[in-house]
Amino acid sequence: KNEVEQSPQNLTAQEGEFITINCSYSVGISALHWLQQHPGGGIVSLFMLSSGKKKHGRLIATINIQEKHSSLHITASHPRDSAVYICAVRSGYALNFGKGTSLLVTP
Amino acid sequence: DTAVSQTPKYLVTQMGNDKSIKCEQNLGHDTMYWYKQDSKKFLKIMFSYNNKELIINETVPNRFSPKSPDKAHLNLHINSLELGDSAVYFCASSQDSMTVWNEQFFGPGTRLTVL
């Protein structure tokens, strides 16, 4: 069983919809990362958080340490948000990754 | 200037060959990583070096040998390539391995295909 579980695996939304991607983990962590992998393959870091909530533009990430759960929200989704979103938890020196959520936003 | 660069971007080779993938970062970071992304797009840590010293070595066949000539470079050498080695390999770097607030910067990936 993977230490990091994401849901849903696949998500299709219409432009403008509010999107939520969930991440649950089973180990003690020092930080949680949300990453975005573009269709071309490149990976960028969106957020790192260990408590509370962070906002960057239309993206919001929250984490509940007691419940071992994090959510990534996208407001007013746009086709350019189409990508794979990956949750990763920092435990020790390295990151353990979820399997990703593939998001497709249609016009 | 590219922050984390990898070469080559694509690598197609025959089973049994030996190949290397190079990674360089110009961010002044102390820690570098190699990750493998399989055909199901699942990322897994392989190795991590902090200031040229190996700090993570996950259960990776010993056909894979990382080499860090200096803290800006972490190369991956693979001996006796097998079909199952086909994947995308990502290099990444971070400021250091001990700080919690530790954004990782990824290279563009190297797609390795073993025939």
Backbone of each chain as ProteinMPNN parsed JSONL, in Angstrom:
{"seq_chain_A": "KNEVEQSPQNLTAQEGEFITINCSYSVGISALHWLQQHPGGGIVSLFMLSSGKKKHGRLIATINIQEKHSSLHITASHPRDSAVYICAVRSGYALNFGKGTSLLVTP", "coords_chain_A": {"N_chain_A": [[0.851, -1.189, 0.0], [0.584, 2.17, -0.925], [2.14, 4.907, 0.71], [1.078, 7.356, 0.337], [-1.938, 8.509, -0.717], [-3.998, 9.514, -3.357], [-6.929, 11.212, -4.468], [-9.457, 12.323, -6.782], [-8.373, 9.756, -9.167], [-8.565, 10.447, -11.814], [-9.905, 13.327, -13.365], [-12.347, 15.257, -14.847], [-13.316, 18.43, -15.824], [-15.407, 21.284, -16.424], [-14.573, 24.382, -17.9], [-14.145, 27.003, -15.592], [-15.2, 25.73, -13.4], [-15.019, 24.811, -9.895], [-12.425, 23.069, -8.421], [-11.381, 20.22, -6.594], [-8.762, 18.373, -5.263], [-7.7, 15.565, -3.505], [-5.523, 14.401, -0.862], [-4.214, 11.871, 1.068], [-2.239, 10.645, 3.741], [-0.092, 8.288, 5.396], [2.025, 8.336, 7.116], [4.192, 9.956, 9.561], [4.964, 13.307, 8.898], [7.134, 15.974, 7.775], [6.664, 17.936, 6.012], [4.466, 18.766, 3.283], [4.127, 18.464, -0.179], [2.758, 19.919, -3.112], [2.765, 19.177, -6.47], [2.971, 19.966, -9.946], [2.592, 18.369, -12.985], [3.209, 19.006, -16.225], [1.552, 18.457, -19.423], [3.632, 18.132, -21.247], [5.556, 16.96, -19.71], [7.26, 18.244, -17.848], [7.981, 19.061, -14.426], [6.767, 21.042, -11.823], [7.031, 22.734, -8.72], [4.283, 23.502, -6.712], [3.246, 24.114, -4.148], [4.518, 24.099, -0.785], [3.747, 22.869, 2.339], [3.215, 22.746, 5.865], [1.338, 23.205, 7.688], [-1.98, 24.551, 8.08], [-2.95, 26.776, 5.55], [-2.344, 27.717, 2.175], [-2.15, 30.145, -0.434], [-2.037, 30.773, -3.879], [-2.516, 32.742, -6.418], [-5.065, 31.358, -8.313], [-4.967, 29.008, -7.012], [-5.286, 27.01, -4.119], [-4.016, 25.543, -1.222], [-4.512, 23.264, 1.388], [-3.89, 21.848, 4.619], [-4.363, 19.295, 7.029], [-2.946, 18.301, 9.751], [-3.515, 16.601, 11.9], [-5.491, 14.938, 10.872], [-4.101, 13.863, 8.814], [-4.255, 14.761, 6.097], [-4.576, 16.475, 3.018], [-5.686, 19.062, 0.811], [-5.972, 20.218, -2.531], [-7.109, 23.009, -4.122], [-8.621, 24.411, -6.99], [-9.695, 27.374, -8.184], [-12.115, 28.789, -10.42], [-11.471, 27.252, -12.817], [-9.366, 26.591, -15.666], [-8.654, 25.707, -19.082], [-5.843, 25.628, -19.334], [-5.044, 24.688, -16.908], [-5.022, 22.012, -17.094], [-3.395, 19.112, -16.322], [-1.193, 16.836, -14.576], [-1.556, 16.441, -11.165], [0.383, 16.147, -8.369], [0.776, 14.827, -5.19], [3.102, 14.947, -2.566], [4.914, 13.696, 0.193], [7.101, 14.753, 2.725], [9.299, 12.897, 4.442], [11.705, 12.314, 6.537], [14.647, 12.339, 4.612], [13.713, 12.332, 1.995], [11.169, 12.588, -0.628], [7.976, 11.07, -0.707], [5.762, 9.93, -3.081], [2.375, 10.472, -4.221], [0.173, 8.839, -6.581], [-0.744, 10.603, -8.367], [-3.119, 12.902, -9.813], [-4.948, 13.125, -12.641], [-5.926, 15.838, -14.376], [-8.323, 17.218, -16.491], [-9.411, 20.028, -18.061], [-12.07, 21.243, -19.746], [-13.036, 23.441, -22.439]], "CA_chain_A": [[0.0, 0.0, 0.0], [1.366, 3.389, -0.982], [1.98, 5.741, 1.895], [0.388, 8.576, -0.072], [-3.074, 8.172, -1.576], [-4.673, 10.67, -3.924], [-8.222, 10.995, -5.141], [-9.635, 11.157, -7.636], [-7.249, 9.462, -10.07], [-8.825, 11.225, -13.026], [-10.931, 14.329, -13.133], [-12.658, 16.122, -15.982], [-14.141, 19.544, -15.376], [-15.642, 22.327, -17.418], [-13.927, 25.657, -17.588], [-14.869, 27.802, -14.611], [-15.586, 24.944, -12.218], [-14.16, 24.723, -8.716], [-11.876, 21.713, -8.419], [-10.695, 19.782, -5.378], [-7.996, 17.129, -5.318], [-7.411, 15.181, -2.128], [-4.322, 13.62, -0.595], [-4.123, 11.325, 2.425], [-0.966, 9.971, 3.936], [-0.166, 7.404, 6.564], [3.238, 8.439, 7.937], [4.48, 11.279, 10.094], [5.665, 14.074, 7.881], [7.583, 17.306, 8.155], [6.087, 18.879, 5.04], [3.749, 18.165, 2.161], [4.309, 19.225, -1.42], [1.916, 19.718, -4.283], [3.527, 19.368, -7.698], [2.193, 19.935, -11.18], [3.333, 17.847, -14.131], [2.571, 19.463, -17.451], [1.436, 17.423, -20.467], [4.941, 17.926, -21.862], [6.386, 16.158, -18.813], [7.978, 18.999, -16.834], [7.401, 19.071, -13.077], [7.027, 22.243, -11.047], [6.52, 22.73, -7.359], [3.244, 24.5, -6.524], [3.171, 24.49, -2.742], [5.006, 23.273, 0.315], [3.11, 23.331, 3.566], [3.208, 21.827, 6.997], [0.153, 23.506, 8.493], [-2.846, 25.616, 7.62], [-3.45, 27.024, 4.2], [-1.565, 28.647, 1.352], [-2.868, 30.548, -1.645], [-1.215, 31.377, -4.928], [-3.406, 32.956, -7.555], [-6.324, 30.604, -8.219], [-4.687, 27.739, -6.326], [-5.281, 27.035, -2.649], [-3.677, 24.248, -0.636], [-4.755, 23.185, 2.827], [-3.426, 20.617, 5.234], [-4.808, 19.002, 8.38], [-1.915, 17.371, 10.216], [-4.136, 15.579, 12.768], [-6.217, 13.979, 10.027], [-3.172, 13.406, 7.765], [-4.993, 14.997, 4.857], [-4.383, 17.762, 2.365], [-6.479, 19.286, -0.398], [-5.574, 21.256, -3.473], [-8.29, 23.565, -4.767], [-8.421, 25.338, -8.104], [-10.914, 28.166, -8.424], [-12.285, 29.287, -11.798], [-10.532, 26.434, -13.591], [-9.113, 27.002, -17.049], [-8.006, 24.602, -19.805], [-4.389, 25.562, -19.107], [-4.799, 23.965, -15.66], [-4.968, 20.579, -17.399], [-2.069, 18.596, -15.952], [-1.248, 15.857, -13.489], [-1.22, 17.058, -9.891], [1.003, 15.104, -7.555], [1.001, 15.105, -3.781], [4.296, 14.254, -2.076], [5.141, 14.012, 1.593], [8.494, 14.713, 3.131], [9.48, 12.103, 5.65], [13.147, 12.082, 6.468], [15.372, 13.114, 3.608], [13.175, 12.278, 0.631], [9.743, 12.723, -0.863], [7.193, 9.917, -1.16], [4.78, 10.525, -3.981], [1.129, 9.851, -4.616], [0.181, 8.411, -7.986], [-1.133, 11.713, -9.22], [-4.492, 13.103, -10.284], [-4.916, 13.678, -13.985], [-7.023, 16.798, -14.52], [-8.598, 17.776, -17.818], [-10.411, 21.1, -18.021], [-12.539, 21.458, -21.12], [-13.595, 24.795, -22.644]], "C_chain_A": [[0.882, 1.232, 0.0], [1.098, 4.226, 0.248], [1.175, 6.998, 1.597], [-0.701, 8.193, -1.071], [-3.74, 9.453, -2.055], [-6.01, 10.266, -4.504], [-8.743, 12.324, -5.658], [-8.385, 10.895, -8.471], [-7.338, 10.308, -11.314], [-9.985, 12.159, -12.764], [-11.102, 15.161, -14.397], [-13.608, 17.19, -15.495], [-14.349, 20.502, -16.533], [-14.976, 23.616, -16.943], [-14.791, 26.448, -16.614], [-15.238, 27.05, -13.35], [-14.544, 25.031, -11.116], [-13.726, 23.271, -8.564], [-11.196, 21.427, -7.091], [-10.018, 18.45, -5.629], [-7.541, 16.825, -3.896], [-6.178, 14.299, -2.014], [-4.354, 13.172, 0.858], [-2.816, 10.576, 2.558], [-0.98, 9.249, 5.27], [1.05, 7.526, 7.487], [3.349, 9.832, 8.534], [5.293, 12.059, 9.082], [6.157, 15.39, 8.463], [7.034, 18.353, 7.19], [5.385, 18.092, 3.957], [3.907, 19.081, 0.957], [3.176, 18.916, -2.378], [2.738, 20.1, -5.508], [2.57, 19.312, -8.878], [3.093, 19.401, -12.288], [2.563, 18.195, -15.392], [2.454, 18.318, -18.449], [2.763, 17.137, -21.16], [5.921, 17.176, -20.981], [7.096, 16.92, -17.714], [7.231, 19.055, -15.512], [7.772, 20.376, -12.388], [6.394, 22.103, -9.678], [5.493, 23.837, -7.214], [3.255, 25.035, -5.093], [4.012, 23.534, -1.904], [4.285, 23.77, 1.552], [3.195, 22.276, 4.65], [2.05, 22.122, 7.943], [-0.688, 24.537, 7.759], [-3.135, 25.618, 6.143], [-2.496, 27.963, 3.486], [-2.342, 28.928, 0.079], [-1.874, 31.155, -2.617], [-2.079, 31.504, -6.155], [-4.72, 32.213, -7.352], [-6.149, 29.275, -7.481], [-4.651, 27.949, -4.815], [-4.933, 25.633, -2.17], [-3.908, 24.317, 0.867], [-4.203, 21.864, 3.349], [-3.972, 20.507, 6.646], [-3.885, 17.907, 8.916], [-2.542, 16.251, 11.062], [-4.828, 14.509, 11.939], [-5.34, 13.409, 8.929], [-3.833, 13.546, 6.385], [-4.693, 16.395, 4.334], [-5.293, 17.848, 1.15], [-5.845, 20.389, -1.225], [-6.843, 21.712, -4.185], [-7.857, 24.471, -5.91], [-9.737, 26.068, -8.31], [-10.916, 28.643, -9.871], [-11.331, 28.564, -12.751], [-10.508, 26.843, -15.062], [-8.449, 25.83, -17.763], [-6.499, 24.512, -19.578], [-4.036, 24.925, -17.76], [-4.707, 22.46, -15.895], [-3.54, 20.071, -17.207], [-2.29, 17.45, -14.979], [-0.77, 16.561, -12.224], [-0.783, 15.96, -8.925], [1.209, 15.616, -6.136], [2.241, 14.325, -3.344], [4.533, 14.661, -0.63], [6.614, 13.837, 1.915], [8.57, 13.991, 4.47], [10.939, 11.7, 5.667], [13.753, 12.937, 5.372], [14.627, 13.239, 2.28], [11.679, 12.529, 0.588], [9.152, 11.381, -1.272], [5.983, 10.457, -1.89], [3.477, 9.746, -4.031], [1.191, 9.52, -6.095], [-0.33, 9.486, -8.925], [-2.612, 11.724, -9.552], [-4.397, 13.778, -11.634], [-6.15, 14.553, -14.181], [-7.124, 17.261, -15.965], [-9.707, 18.809, -17.671], [-10.802, 21.417, -19.458], [-13.171, 22.843, -21.253], [-15.114, 24.782, -22.594]], "O_chain_A": [[1.807, 1.347, 0.804], [-0.018, 4.258, 0.767], [0.65, 7.633, 2.512], [-0.422, 7.629, -2.13], [-4.013, 10.36, -1.268], [-6.2, 9.141, -4.966], [-8.498, 13.359, -5.038], [-7.456, 11.703, -8.486], [-6.336, 10.82, -11.813], [-10.922, 11.828, -12.038], [-10.138, 15.696, -14.944], [-14.598, 16.89, -14.827], [-13.575, 20.53, -17.49], [-14.846, 23.878, -15.747], [-16.005, 26.552, -16.783], [-15.558, 27.666, -12.333], [-13.364, 25.287, -11.359], [-14.552, 22.358, -8.576], [-10.518, 22.289, -6.531], [-10.63, 17.515, -6.145], [-7.062, 17.703, -3.178], [-5.833, 13.555, -2.932], [-4.502, 13.989, 1.767], [-2.343, 9.951, 1.609], [-1.776, 9.559, 6.155], [1.093, 6.88, 8.534], [2.693, 10.77, 8.081], [6.216, 11.516, 8.475], [5.672, 15.858, 9.493], [6.953, 19.532, 7.534], [5.665, 16.914, 3.737], [3.829, 20.305, 1.067], [2.695, 17.785, -2.444], [3.322, 21.181, -5.58], [1.506, 18.696, -8.813], [4.198, 19.897, -12.508], [1.435, 17.749, -15.603], [3.168, 17.321, -18.34], [2.994, 16.016, -21.613], [6.999, 16.793, -21.436], [7.506, 16.312, -16.725], [6.001, 19.092, -15.482], [8.938, 20.771, -12.369], [5.367, 21.447, -9.505], [5.774, 24.988, -7.548], [3.271, 26.244, -4.864], [4.197, 22.363, -2.235], [4.221, 24.977, 1.786], [3.241, 21.077, 4.379], [1.81, 21.373, 8.89], [-0.186, 25.295, 6.93], [-3.513, 24.602, 5.56], [-1.918, 28.871, 4.083], [-3.085, 28.084, -0.422], [-0.998, 31.934, -2.242], [-2.35, 30.525, -6.849], [-5.406, 32.409, -6.349], [-7.103, 28.509, -7.35], [-4.077, 28.913, -4.308], [-5.491, 24.649, -2.657], [-3.549, 25.293, 1.526], [-4.071, 20.891, 2.606], [-4.038, 21.497, 7.375], [-4.031, 16.734, 8.571], [-2.144, 15.092, 10.951], [-4.763, 13.322, 12.26], [-5.792, 12.546, 8.175], [-3.948, 12.584, 5.626], [-4.573, 17.357, 5.094], [-5.628, 16.834, 0.538], [-5.271, 21.345, -0.704], [-7.561, 20.905, -4.776], [-6.867, 25.195, -5.813], [-10.767, 25.449, -8.577], [-9.864, 28.872, -10.467], [-10.495, 29.188, -13.404], [-11.482, 27.359, -15.611], [-7.752, 25.039, -17.128], [-5.937, 23.418, -19.628], [-2.866, 24.651, -17.493], [-4.348, 21.714, -14.984], [-2.605, 20.547, -17.851], [-3.421, 17.136, -14.608], [0.286, 17.194, -12.212], [-1.496, 14.981, -8.703], [1.749, 16.701, -5.921], [2.405, 13.163, -3.718], [4.374, 15.828, -0.27], [7.275, 12.911, 1.446], [7.993, 14.414, 5.472], [11.36, 10.84, 4.894], [13.414, 14.111, 5.222], [14.891, 14.167, 1.515], [11.017, 12.663, 1.617], [9.735, 10.648, -2.07], [5.27, 11.326, -1.388], [3.465, 8.522, -3.901], [2.148, 9.878, -6.78], [-0.347, 9.299, -10.141], [-3.269, 10.684, -9.568], [-3.838, 14.867, -11.76], [-7.279, 14.064, -14.156], [-6.129, 17.647, -16.578], [-10.806, 18.496, -17.212], [-9.968, 21.809, -20.275], [-13.766, 23.357, -20.305], [-15.745, 25.828, -22.745]]}, "seq_chain_B": "DTAVSQTPKYLVTQMGNDKSIKCEQNLGHDTMYWYKQDSKKFLKIMFSYNNKELIINETVPNRFSPKSPDKAHLNLHINSLELGDSAVYFCASSQDSMTVWNEQFFGPGTRLTVL", "coords_chain_B": {"N_chain_B": [[18.695, 31.037, -18.271], [18.807, 27.593, -17.613], [17.65, 26.055, -14.655], [17.874, 23.435, -13.543], [19.34, 21.045, -15.372], [19.275, 18.329, -17.689], [20.892, 15.757, -19.488], [20.997, 13.085, -21.821], [17.88, 14.213, -23.377], [16.311, 12.312, -24.535], [16.805, 8.819, -24.735], [17.594, 6.005, -26.387], [18.223, 2.635, -26.409], [19.894, -0.571, -26.586], [19.133, -3.646, -24.883], [21.314, -4.684, -22.294], [23.318, -2.877, -22.765], [25.467, -0.197, -21.486], [24.777, 2.898, -20.022], [24.792, 6.49, -19.479], [23.298, 9.194, -17.67], [23.266, 12.664, -17.425], [23.256, 15.283, -14.976], [22.871, 18.639, -14.053], [22.919, 21.407, -11.853], [22.394, 24.888, -11.456], [21.81, 26.371, -9.267], [23.074, 26.602, -6.909], [22.466, 24.802, -4.946], [22.614, 22.379, -2.25], [21.746, 19.766, -2.253], [20.95, 16.983, -4.254], [18.876, 14.911, -6.347], [17.784, 11.766, -7.714], [15.0, 10.621, -9.445], [12.677, 8.105, -10.462], [10.247, 7.718, -12.936], [7.708, 5.64, -13.672], [5.911, 3.717, -16.21], [3.328, 4.021, -15.453], [3.262, 6.511, -14.499], [4.167, 6.91, -11.953], [6.112, 8.352, -9.481], [9.264, 7.705, -8.003], [11.702, 7.924, -5.439], [15.151, 7.491, -6.032], [17.922, 7.987, -5.479], [19.757, 10.202, -3.302], [21.943, 12.904, -2.942], [23.869, 14.807, -0.736], [25.791, 17.528, -0.813], [27.816, 16.169, -2.246], [27.81, 13.749, -0.906], [26.389, 10.544, -0.459], [23.11, 10.211, 0.666], [20.637, 9.05, 0.53], [19.686, 5.898, -0.525], [17.687, 4.122, -2.121], [15.89, 0.991, -2.577], [17.355, 0.045, -5.074], [18.509, -1.592, -7.985], [21.95, -2.678, -8.031], [23.038, -2.155, -10.433], [22.633, 0.394, -11.032], [24.388, 3.303, -10.632], [25.064, 6.165, -8.939], [26.894, 9.203, -9.42], [28.672, 11.855, -8.051], [30.503, 14.366, -8.936], [30.897, 16.954, -8.082], [29.083, 19.356, -6.079], [27.259, 20.464, -7.774], [26.638, 18.698, -9.727], [25.112, 15.618, -10.564], [25.367, 12.557, -11.683], [23.988, 9.712, -13.381], [24.705, 6.443, -13.766], [24.073, 3.551, -15.633], [24.361, 0.142, -15.711], [24.352, -2.761, -17.842], [21.7, -2.662, -19.096], [18.189, -3.241, -18.729], [14.935, -4.302, -19.921], [12.984, -3.438, -18.137], [14.034, -1.133, -17.159], [13.219, 0.935, -18.649], [11.866, 4.084, -18.593], [10.991, 7.38, -17.352], [13.482, 9.451, -16.181], [14.04, 11.65, -13.603], [15.937, 14.348, -12.528], [16.558, 16.292, -9.622], [16.876, 19.175, -7.494], [17.536, 20.648, -4.268], [17.683, 23.19, -1.715], [18.87, 22.284, 0.697], [19.058, 19.213, 2.57], [18.128, 19.123, 5.099], [16.488, 21.107, 5.894], [13.155, 21.936, 6.521], [11.53, 23.56, 4.92], [11.759, 23.254, 1.804], [11.945, 23.515, -1.185], [11.713, 21.66, -4.133], [13.448, 21.542, -7.162], [12.933, 20.564, -10.378], [14.518, 18.778, -13.04], [14.11, 18.528, -16.661], [13.655, 15.918, -17.305], [14.625, 12.636, -18.483], [13.895, 10.524, -21.005], [14.14, 7.198, -21.084], [14.45, 4.481, -23.181], [14.533, 1.088, -23.452], [15.383, -1.379, -25.663]], "CA_chain_B": [[19.512, 29.905, -17.851], [18.033, 26.507, -17.036], [18.087, 25.845, -13.286], [18.3, 22.038, -13.455], [19.369, 20.522, -16.739], [19.604, 16.909, -17.841], [21.19, 15.286, -20.838], [20.176, 13.573, -22.934], [16.448, 14.266, -23.12], [15.823, 11.005, -24.956], [17.878, 7.833, -24.834], [17.087, 4.719, -26.854], [19.392, 1.767, -26.4], [19.615, -2.004, -26.561], [19.35, -4.391, -23.63], [22.688, -5.112, -22.04], [24.257, -1.748, -22.883], [25.705, 0.682, -20.342], [24.521, 4.281, -20.422], [24.815, 7.497, -18.408], [22.48, 10.402, -17.771], [23.948, 13.711, -16.659], [22.41, 16.312, -14.385], [23.603, 19.787, -13.516], [22.074, 22.502, -11.349], [23.131, 26.134, -11.28], [21.1, 27.095, -8.213], [23.879, 26.634, -5.69], [21.87, 23.9, -3.957], [23.498, 21.362, -1.675], [21.198, 18.412, -2.352], [20.432, 16.581, -5.559], [18.101, 13.679, -6.287], [17.31, 11.081, -8.911], [13.707, 9.975, -9.329], [12.251, 7.32, -11.622], [8.8, 7.73, -13.176], [7.421, 4.465, -14.492], [4.919, 3.879, -17.283], [2.065, 4.444, -14.827], [3.501, 7.894, -14.073], [4.429, 6.947, -10.516], [7.463, 8.819, -9.178], [9.9, 7.112, -6.818], [13.078, 8.353, -5.18], [16.199, 6.482, -6.207], [19.127, 8.4, -4.75], [19.93, 11.603, -2.973], [23.281, 13.303, -2.515], [23.997, 16.109, -0.091], [27.168, 18.009, -0.873], [28.606, 15.06, -2.811], [27.729, 12.518, -0.116], [25.152, 9.785, -0.63], [22.307, 10.169, 1.886], [19.52, 8.134, 0.31], [19.903, 4.897, -1.554], [16.531, 3.254, -2.009], [16.144, -0.356, -3.085], [17.604, 0.156, -6.51], [19.548, -2.565, -8.351], [23.283, -2.076, -8.016], [23.419, -1.762, -11.795], [22.509, 1.845, -11.065], [25.388, 3.912, -9.757], [25.138, 7.62, -9.039], [28.235, 9.768, -9.179], [28.592, 13.296, -7.853], [31.862, 14.918, -8.957], [30.83, 18.156, -7.255], [27.69, 19.449, -5.606], [26.393, 20.943, -8.847], [26.431, 17.621, -10.693], [24.807, 14.266, -10.097], [25.182, 11.731, -12.871], [23.448, 8.376, -13.129], [25.227, 5.453, -14.706], [23.3, 2.301, -15.564], [25.024, -0.984, -16.381], [23.558, -3.931, -18.264], [20.318, -2.19, -19.137], [17.12, -4.219, -18.896], [13.689, -3.742, -20.445], [12.28, -2.783, -17.039], [14.631, 0.164, -16.838], [12.557, 1.958, -19.469], [11.124, 5.004, -17.71], [11.517, 8.744, -17.386], [14.311, 9.705, -15.007], [14.086, 13.071, -13.275], [16.89, 14.867, -11.555], [16.016, 17.445, -8.9], [17.774, 19.699, -6.468], [16.933, 21.495, -3.241], [18.698, 23.967, -1.009], [19.577, 21.274, 1.492], [18.185, 18.085, 2.905], [17.752, 19.144, 6.512], [15.516, 22.166, 6.152], [11.793, 21.512, 6.178], [11.057, 24.353, 3.786], [12.769, 22.699, 0.94], [11.346, 23.352, -2.5], [12.5, 20.862, -5.072], [13.447, 22.025, -8.538], [13.098, 19.372, -11.211], [14.99, 18.844, -14.407], [13.062, 18.242, -17.654], [13.464, 14.47, -17.45], [15.271, 11.878, -19.56], [13.086, 9.348, -21.33], [14.996, 6.072, -21.452], [13.752, 3.344, -23.776], [15.434, -0.055, -23.641], [14.768, -2.277, -26.663]], "C_chain_B": [[18.648, 28.854, -17.195], [18.563, 26.196, -15.648], [18.644, 24.433, -13.095], [18.227, 21.465, -14.865], [19.811, 19.068, -16.737], [19.95, 16.637, -19.286], [21.461, 13.8, -20.812], [18.705, 13.647, -22.526], [15.798, 12.925, -23.483], [17.013, 10.066, -25.119], [17.244, 6.5, -25.221], [18.289, 3.805, -27.011], [18.96, 0.304, -26.336], [19.843, -2.57, -25.165], [20.811, -4.777, -23.5], [23.712, -3.989, -22.139], [24.413, -1.022, -21.555], [25.495, 2.122, -20.813], [24.585, 5.205, -19.209], [23.863, 8.638, -18.718], [23.144, 11.454, -16.882], [22.948, 14.73, -16.132], [23.291, 17.402, -13.8], [22.601, 20.806, -12.993], [22.954, 23.726, -11.093], [22.495, 27.013, -10.21], [21.916, 27.228, -6.937], [23.331, 25.741, -4.59], [22.874, 22.861, -3.48], [23.037, 19.941, -1.971], [20.635, 18.153, -3.732], [19.833, 15.191, -5.452], [17.962, 13.067, -7.681], [15.998, 10.388, -8.575], [13.425, 9.186, -10.604], [10.733, 7.409, -11.739], [8.47, 6.611, -14.14], [6.297, 4.747, -15.487], [3.551, 4.289, -16.741], [2.192, 5.828, -14.208], [3.775, 8.029, -12.582], [5.891, 7.305, -10.277], [7.995, 8.133, -7.93], [11.31, 7.637, -6.685], [14.018, 7.184, -5.441], [17.379, 6.797, -5.313], [19.009, 9.855, -4.348], [21.353, 11.823, -2.494], [23.191, 14.668, -1.863], [25.468, 16.486, -0.08], [28.146, 16.868, -1.209], [28.568, 13.778, -1.993], [26.381, 11.847, -0.287], [24.378, 9.753, 0.677], [21.065, 9.303, 1.743], [19.914, 7.169, -0.789], [18.773, 3.897, -1.391], [16.845, 1.894, -2.641], [16.195, -0.325, -4.602], [18.67, -0.875, -6.852], [20.925, -1.927, -8.391], [23.851, -1.874, -9.418], [23.343, -0.244, -11.956], [23.544, 2.433, -10.117], [25.412, 5.415, -9.984], [26.568, 8.082, -8.786], [28.089, 11.277, -9.089], [29.994, 13.87, -7.803], [31.987, 16.21, -8.153], [29.359, 18.397, -6.945], [26.736, 19.98, -6.664], [26.036, 19.847, -9.851], [26.104, 16.304, -9.998], [24.457, 13.441, -11.317], [24.691, 10.349, -12.464], [23.967, 7.431, -14.197], [24.472, 4.143, -14.515], [24.029, 1.23, -16.367], [23.998, -2.023, -16.808], [22.067, -3.625, -18.293], [19.338, -3.314, -19.424], [15.86, -3.51, -19.379], [12.958, -2.932, -19.373], [12.87, -1.455, -16.615], [14.009, 1.293, -17.656], [11.641, 2.794, -18.586], [11.595, 6.412, -18.038], [12.256, 8.985, -16.081], [14.413, 11.217, -14.805], [15.179, 13.327, -12.251], [16.222, 16.057, -10.864], [17.064, 17.954, -7.93], [16.975, 20.503, -5.449], [18.051, 22.13, -2.441], [19.544, 23.067, -0.118], [18.581, 20.219, 1.912], [17.623, 18.185, 4.31], [16.667, 20.167, 6.806], [14.137, 21.714, 5.698], [11.298, 22.239, 4.936], [12.049, 24.191, 2.65], [12.187, 22.428, -0.432], [12.287, 22.571, -3.401], [12.34, 21.436, -6.469], [13.806, 20.837, -9.432], [13.722, 19.709, -12.557], [13.881, 18.423, -15.358], [12.814, 16.749, -17.865], [14.25, 13.899, -18.625], [14.431, 10.633, -19.801], [13.996, 8.259, -21.863], [14.127, 4.934, -21.991], [14.776, 2.246, -24.04], [14.73, -1.062, -24.555], [15.277, -3.704, -26.521]], "O_chain_B": [[17.842, 29.168, -16.318], [19.774, 26.082, -15.457], [19.736, 24.252, -12.558], [17.155, 21.414, -15.467], [20.608, 18.639, -15.903], [19.366, 17.222, -20.199], [22.091, 13.3, -19.879], [18.336, 13.191, -21.444], [14.863, 12.472, -22.823], [18.082, 10.465, -25.579], [16.451, 5.94, -24.465], [19.264, 4.162, -27.672], [17.799, -0.004, -26.065], [20.632, -2.045, -24.38], [21.46, -5.151, -24.477], [24.838, -4.124, -21.659], [23.619, -1.196, -20.63], [25.979, 2.512, -21.876], [24.45, 4.765, -18.067], [23.653, 8.998, -19.876], [23.531, 11.178, -15.746], [21.927, 15.003, -16.762], [24.302, 17.138, -13.149], [21.562, 21.042, -13.61], [24.076, 23.627, -10.596], [22.622, 28.237, -10.237], [21.493, 27.892, -5.99], [23.692, 25.902, -3.424], [23.828, 22.509, -4.173], [23.842, 19.01, -1.945], [19.937, 18.989, -4.306], [20.215, 14.396, -4.594], [18.017, 13.769, -8.691], [15.884, 9.675, -7.578], [13.878, 9.554, -11.688], [10.017, 7.201, -10.76], [8.901, 6.628, -15.293], [5.802, 5.869, -15.587], [2.721, 4.832, -17.469], [1.308, 6.26, -13.469], [3.637, 9.11, -12.01], [6.794, 6.652, -10.798], [7.288, 7.993, -6.931], [12.031, 7.782, -7.672], [13.715, 6.037, -5.11], [17.787, 5.978, -4.49], [18.273, 10.634, -4.953], [21.898, 11.023, -1.734], [22.525, 15.571, -2.368], [26.284, 15.841, 0.579], [29.152, 16.658, -0.531], [29.233, 12.806, -2.353], [25.345, 12.512, -0.263], [24.913, 9.319, 1.698], [20.501, 8.866, 2.746], [20.409, 7.567, -1.844], [18.881, 2.943, -0.621], [17.935, 1.682, -3.172], [15.224, -0.624, -5.297], [19.636, -1.032, -6.105], [21.055, -0.756, -8.749], [25.003, -1.47, -9.575], [23.91, 0.326, -12.888], [23.572, 2.095, -8.933], [25.736, 5.886, -11.074], [27.334, 7.455, -8.054], [27.46, 11.902, -9.943], [30.621, 13.867, -6.744], [33.049, 16.517, -7.612], [28.487, 17.719, -7.488], [25.521, 19.947, -6.468], [25.207, 20.067, -10.734], [26.72, 15.928, -9.0], [23.39, 13.602, -11.911], [24.945, 9.881, -11.355], [23.697, 7.606, -15.386], [24.261, 3.686, -13.391], [24.28, 1.399, -17.56], [22.926, -2.147, -16.217], [21.277, -4.259, -17.594], [19.596, -4.207, -20.23], [15.73, -2.292, -19.264], [12.386, -1.879, -19.657], [12.282, -0.734, -15.808], [14.25, 2.469, -17.384], [10.752, 2.266, -17.917], [12.47, 6.616, -18.879], [11.714, 8.75, -15.0], [14.814, 11.957, -15.703], [15.315, 12.616, -11.255], [15.407, 16.75, -11.473], [18.015, 17.25, -7.59], [15.876, 20.976, -5.737], [19.199, 21.687, -2.473], [20.774, 23.09, -0.174], [17.388, 20.334, 1.63], [16.735, 17.416, 4.679], [16.007, 20.103, 7.843], [13.984, 21.17, 4.605], [10.728, 21.637, 4.027], [13.047, 24.906, 2.562], [11.961, 21.278, -0.81], [13.496, 22.802, -3.42], [11.236, 21.771, -6.898], [14.844, 20.199, -9.258], [13.485, 20.773, -13.13], [12.814, 18.001, -14.91], [11.856, 16.37, -18.538], [14.503, 14.579, -19.619], [14.275, 9.793, -18.915], [14.554, 8.377, -22.954], [13.189, 4.488, -21.331], [15.756, 2.45, -24.758], [13.631, -1.53, -24.258], [14.865, -4.584, -27.277]]}, "name": "protein", "num_of_chains": 2, "seq": "KNEVEQSPQNLTAQEGEFITINCSYSVGISALHWLQQHPGGGIVSLFMLSSGKKKHGRLIATINIQEKHSSLHITASHPRDSAVYICAVRSGYALNFGKGTSLLVTPDTAVSQTPKYLVTQMGNDKSIKCEQNLGHDTMYWYKQDSKKFLKIMFSYNNKELIINETVPNRFSPKSPDKAHLNLHINSLELGDSAVYFCASSQDSMTVWNEQFFGPGTRLTVL"}
